[in-house]
Every structure is written in structure tokens, then in C-alpha cells.
Amino acid sequence: MQFSYTAKNKEGVVQSGSMEAADRFALARALRTQGLIPVSVKDTKQTGLSINIPFLEPKVTLREKILFTKNMSGMLRAGLSLVRALQVLNKQTTNKTFKKVLDSVEKDIVGGSTLSDSMKKFPKVFSELFVAMVSAGEESGDMSGALEQVGISIEKTYALNARIKSALMYPMIILSAIFLIGILMFVFVVPTITKTFKDLGVDLPMSTKFVVWLSDTMSSHPLLLLLFLVIVGSGIAALLRSKSAQPKIDTFILKLPVISNLVRETNTARTTRTISSLLGSGVDIVHTLTITHEVLQNHLYKEVLNEAIESVQKGGQLSVVFKKYPKLFPIMMSEMIAVGEETGKLSNMLSDVAVFYEGEVDTKTKDLSTIIEPVLMVFIGAAVGFFAISMLSPMYSLMDTVK
């Protein structure tokens, strides 16, 4: 069989080429005899019809990654080899995408690669934070401990995301139900009432004319309306993803009365949790801050991390940078970082901060649900009231005329 390969020599220089071999393992052995370490191997001869549709393949969820790290850590601690542990986990998972990933990782390790290097090939499954902590575990010789830390970090992220989604789930369900009921009303109910108005020649107020126009549009041109909604939705999605608009959107969100505190504490929790996990695993501070920069989404927080990286590289203190931005990071965080830098227990201090603000986010999301409920009731009442007045006012006019 013909294979194409990428390999590194003893100096770390990457080389690419092709070679004939019985299988991947024979190729790996042949490369090692030449003083090369295999990085990736691909079969250049493809047979049969292969259709790969990425969006139809199942994603590897955070929950599956948590189970992977916990089980892997436990098996390594029990004395199983890395390859054997991967084989067991491969049999346990039902996710086809994850099975392919684990197959590839196993083959790479058998071929002489490290676990972290093989994971780098799958950035959508194993984040940079995940790979960095595994790499630190390989260097320290405590792979089981590193994987356990990765699992804890992912589990905290999973819990934080779950709290936020839970708070937003209720209003999304209510708004979706209102939207669906509104469409049904405009398509089936309003035309019946409108026909009565037209037959009797009632003079309609502006609000009623607007409701009638909207109903006629939905009934007569449903595809046009659907196209309009798709265009508007795509436009909003494109605007939210736009790099030029993102800074303005992030700044606007941080000015919203209730949301701003939740965003502030969520980003503080993610920042401290990520830095604590990486430092605790033995990753150097500059690499830690670089990965944390990638984990955060808000550009204002990313800018602070960029400044922190530059400051640390010049020998500055991390706490000094965070103290400059009290509107983004609470004073408590910078003070705890300062104590951690003085005592040499920065990872532990940041872990305490992360636990505190994760608890605050939990409380805030519960409070947010309580606040959203009356706001939704007011919104629903206003919408129903507008519709009722628009439909009832012509009827009252008709009754006055009859009298």
C-alpha cells in the first residue's frame, strides 16, 4: 500500500513524503529506523465511494469529553496502558465521530506519537486547553492527574454553560410559542374577521389596517414572508459573527442593566478557572494566558488578556494588569491574584475565585429567570392588548352605527 506521511527528525524538523508499506505500523517502523518520528500517516489510495457530510456527523459533546477524561484517568491510575485504555473507551462510546477520533489517536500512539500530539489533529474535539494540560501531564509523568484536572475543568465549564442555558430556556420557549400562535391567528382567525369588516364597509383605524395588511401578506404570500424571515435571520446572524461589529455588540452587552453583571461574573469565572487549571497542571504562565485568551469570547476581555501576556513577558505582575480594569474584572480577583503571586499559590487562589464567581453566576441565573417572567408577562399583555383593541374597535364603531 502507498502512504503519504509527515514526520519529525531528532532536531524537530518536519518532513513529508510517501512510501510503500504493508500497513501503517510497518511504515511507522520503517520511519523510526531512519531516525524519524511519525506525526501523521494517510493512505493515498482511496477505494469505493466515500461521502463525508460534516454537518450530518454527530458532535462530541462536553458530557462525552468529561466521561472520557474521568474514565481514562481511572484506567491509567489502575495500571492499564494508554493504548489499552483507548481501546476500552472506543468500545464504550456510541458516538461515531468520537470512535473515529479515538481510532486515529490509538493508531498515532502505536506509531510512536504522544497523546497530546495526536489530539492536536482534532481541534474541534480537543481544545487547546485540553491538549496543553495533557502535554503538561506527559512532561511531568502524571498523565492520570492531568486528565483528572482536564475533566474537572471541562465539568465546571459544562455546569456554567448549563446554568446560563437553563436561564434562557424559559423565555425562548415562551417567545417561540407566542410567535407560532401569532402566525396561526393572522393566517386563520384575522381573515374571517376582516371579511366581515369588508362586507359591512366599516371604516378601519390605522392599527386595524396594519393587522389586516399583515394578515393578508401572511395568507397571500407565505413563501415571500418565509424568505423575508430567512433573510432577516441570516442578516442578524451574519452581523453577530461579523468581526467589525463584534466590539460594538460586546460593549453594548456590558451596558445592559441586568445582563452586564452576569456577563462580567461569567467571564471572571471562566478566566480564573482556565488559568487555575492550566497553572495547576504545570503549563507556563505565558502559554496559560494565551490559551485563556482563546477561551474567552468577549473582545474587551481578550484585550485585557493580550495586555497581560505582554506585561508578563516583560516581567510585570499579572495582578497589576487586572487592577486597571475594575469594570471588567472585580477588585476581589486582582487582590487574590496579588496574594497568590506573593505566596506562590496563584493556582489555588484563582481556583477559590472561580468557585466563588461560579456560585454567583448560579445565583444570578436563578434571579434572571425570576426577573424575565414579569417582563414576558408585560410583553405578552401588550401584544394581546394591541391585537384586541385593533380587532374590537371597528366592532364597537359598527355597533354605534347600528344604534
MOURDA-V213928 format. One record per backbone hydrogen bond with DSSP energy under -1.0 kcal/mol. NH is the residue of the N-H (numbers start at 1). CO is the residue of the C=O. Records with the same first field share a line. If there is no record, write none. Layout:
NH: CO ; CO
This chain:
3: 19
4: 42
5: 17
6: 40
7: 15
8: 37
9: 13
12: 9
15: 7
17: 5
19: 3
21: 1
27: 23
28: 24
29: 25
30: 26
31: 27
32: 28
33: 29
35: 32
36: 31
37: 8
39: 6
40: 6
42: 4
44: 2
56: 53
57: 54
65: 61
66: 62
67: 63
68: 64
69: 65
70: 66
71: 67
72: 68
73: 69
74: 70
75: 71
76: 72
77: 73
78: 74
80: 75
85: 81
86: 82
87: 83
88: 84
89: 85
90: 86
91: 87
92: 88
93: 89
99: 95
100: 96
101: 97
102: 98
103: 99
104: 100
105: 101
106: 102
107: 103
108: 104
109: 105
110: 106
111: 107
112: 109
113: 108
118: 114
119: 115
120: 116
122: 119
125: 122
126: 122
131: 127
132: 128
133: 129
134: 130
135: 131
136: 132
137: 133
138: 134
139: 135
140: 136
141: 137
146: 142
147: 143
148: 144
149: 145
150: 146
151: 147
152: 148
153: 149
154: 150
155: 151
156: 152
157: 153
158: 154
159: 155
160: 156
161: 157
162: 158
163: 159
164: 160
165: 161
166: 162
167: 163
168: 164
169: 165
172: 168
173: 169
174: 170
175: 171
176: 172
177: 173
178: 174
179: 175
180: 176
181: 177
182: 178
183: 179
184: 180
185: 181
186: 182
187: 183
188: 184
189: 185
190: 185
193: 189
194: 190
195: 191
196: 192
197: 193
198: 194
199: 195
200: 196
202: 197
209: 205
210: 206
211: 207
212: 208
213: 209
214: 210
215: 211
216: 212
217: 213
218: 214
219: 215
220: 216
221: 217
225: 221
226: 222
227: 223
228: 224
229: 225
230: 226
231: 227
232: 228
233: 229
234: 230
235: 231
236: 232
237: 233
238: 234
239: 235
240: 236
241: 237
242: 238
246: 242
249: 245
250: 246
251: 247
252: 248
253: 249
254: 250
255: 252
256: 253
260: 256
262: 258
263: 259
264: 260
265: 261
266: 262
267: 263
268: 264
269: 265
270: 266
271: 267
272: 268
273: 269
274: 270
275: 271
276: 272
277: 273
278: 274
279: 275
280: 276
281: 277
282: 279
283: 278
288: 284
289: 285
290: 286
291: 287
292: 288
293: 289
294: 290
295: 291
296: 292
302: 298
303: 299
304: 300
305: 301
306: 302
307: 303
308: 304
309: 305
310: 306
311: 307
312: 308
313: 309
314: 310
315: 312
316: 311
322: 318
323: 319
325: 322
328: 325
329: 325
334: 330
335: 331
336: 332
337: 333
338: 334
339: 335
340: 336
341: 337
342: 338
343: 339
344: 340
345: 340
349: 345
350: 346
351: 347
352: 348
353: 349
354: 350
355: 351
356: 352
357: 353
358: 354
359: 355
360: 356
361: 357
362: 358
363: 359
364: 360
365: 361
366: 362
367: 363
368: 364
369: 365
370: 366
371: 367
372: 368
373: 369
375: 371
376: 372
377: 373
378: 374
379: 375
380: 376
381: 377
382: 378
383: 379
384: 380
385: 381
386: 382
387: 383
388: 384
389: 385
390: 386
391: 387
392: 388
393: 389
396: 392
397: 393
398: 394
399: 395
400: 396
401: 397
402: 398
403: 399
